[in-house]
Amino acid sequence: MSKTINPNRKGIISIDFWFTMVDGRVGGERRNEIRLAALNKIAQSNNKALVVAKVKEAYSYASSNFERIWLEEQRTMSTRDLVASVLEKLELESTEEDLLSLSKVYAESL
């Protein structure tokens, strides 16, 4: 008996990031430096200085948005949308290109 593969079948992959595959605590200080340096470039282009307390508030704001969307819409926000939330809270404007570049830094700085 041969098994036929349906090319139209769609699959779902779910990844659990609760420290089962990636331990986000490793290299956290360096990761934070990389992210803040990239965020600071956008702040400088807005003629603003980053204040650590305000960045923490912006991260909390983005986290709250993430939770709300997760619970209300049952979907995960993209890194781009999370970073856009941070910029929104910090009242920083960016081009789409800069937003995507910043998103890449946040996504890949594990």
C-alpha positions in Angstrom: 0.0 0.0 0.0 1.6 3.3 -1.1 0.9 6.5 0.7 -0.1 9.5 -1.3 1.0 13.0 -0.3 -1.5 15.8 -0.8 0.4 18.9 -2.1 -2.5 21.1 -1.1 -2.4 20.0 2.6 -1.3 22.8 4.9 0.5 22.2 8.1 1.0 24.2 11.2 4.2 24.4 13.2 4.0 25.6 16.8 7.2 26.6 18.7 7.2 27.0 22.4 9.6 29.7 23.5 9.1 29.1 27.3 12.8 28.2 27.6 12.3 24.8 26.1 14.1 25.6 22.9 15.7 29.0 23.5 17.0 30.3 26.8 16.5 34.1 26.3 18.4 34.8 29.5 21.7 33.8 27.9 23.5 36.8 26.5 20.7 39.1 27.7 23.0 42.1 28.5 24.7 42.0 25.1 21.3 41.5 23.4 20.0 44.5 25.2 23.0 46.6 24.2 22.5 45.7 20.5 18.8 46.5 20.6 19.3 49.8 22.4 22.0 50.9 20.0 19.7 50.2 17.0 16.8 51.9 18.8 19.0 54.9 19.6 19.8 55.4 15.9 16.1 56.0 15.3 15.8 58.3 18.4 18.8 60.3 17.1 17.1 60.7 13.7 14.1 62.1 15.6 16.5 64.5 17.5 15.6 62.7 20.8 17.6 60.9 23.5 16.6 57.6 24.9 15.7 57.4 28.6 16.0 53.9 30.0 12.9 54.3 32.1 10.9 55.3 29.1 12.3 52.4 27.0 11.2 50.0 29.8 7.7 51.6 29.7 7.6 51.2 26.0 8.6 47.5 26.3 5.8 47.1 28.9 3.3 48.8 26.5 4.3 46.5 23.7 4.0 43.5 26.0 0.5 44.6 27.0 -0.4 44.9 23.3 1.0 41.5 22.7 -1.1 39.9 25.5 -4.3 41.8 24.5 -4.0 40.6 20.8 -3.1 37.1 21.9 -6.1 36.9 24.1 -8.6 38.8 22.0 -7.5 37.7 18.5 -5.7 34.5 19.2 -2.7 35.5 17.2 0.9 36.4 17.8 2.1 39.8 16.9 5.0 40.0 14.5 8.3 41.4 15.6 7.6 44.4 13.3 4.3 45.1 15.1 5.9 44.8 18.5 8.8 47.2 17.5 6.2 49.6 16.0 4.4 49.6 19.4 7.7 50.5 21.1 8.3 53.3 18.7 4.7 54.5 19.1 5.1 54.7 22.9 8.4 56.5 22.6 6.8 58.9 20.1 9.5 58.1 17.6 8.9 58.3 13.8 10.6 56.0 11.4 10.6 55.0 7.8 9.3 51.6 6.9 12.9 50.6 5.9 14.2 51.7 9.4 11.3 49.9 11.1 12.1 46.7 9.2 15.8 47.1 10.0 15.1 47.6 13.7 12.7 44.6 13.7 15.5 42.5 12.2 17.8 43.5 15.0 15.2 42.6 17.7 14.4 39.3 16.0 17.9 38.2 15.4 19.7 39.4 18.5 19.1 36.2 20.5 
